[in-house]
Amino acid sequence: MNLDQYLPVLLFILVGSAVGVVPLVIGRILGPNRPDAAKNSPYECGFEAFEDARMKFDVRYYLVAILFILFDLEIAFLFPWAVTLREVGGTGFVAVLIFLAVLIVGFVYEWKKGALDWE
């Protein structure tokens, strides 16, 4: 067993660890450290929260978030198609046009229904 083969892996681990640890150590040494009661409180902003953390959000927030994820994932399906465009030929091109047509119809429908309005 030749240990020279493992040298690049060991070097990679050491450099990766150094890149993660050295900035933390430098920040701890050089950074200011002036704690007070407000900074040590459980809230990161330094003052008490105004309302209960379990307050209700408007349902439109969730609707916009879900629609964003939906359309983002559908657009992500276009990347593999773009990479293999020459291999899929005309049939693949027509299939993507149908996919985009359905996507556009859904987008126009939700726009007309006011799902994207935040007022």
Buried (B, 14 or more C-beta within 10 A) or exposed (E): EEEEEEEEEEEEEEEEEEEEEEEEEEEEEEEEEEEEEEEEEEEEEEEEEEEEEEEEEEEBEEEBEEBEEBBEEBEEEEEEBEEEEEEBEEEBEEEBEEBEEEBEEBBEEBEEEEBBEEE
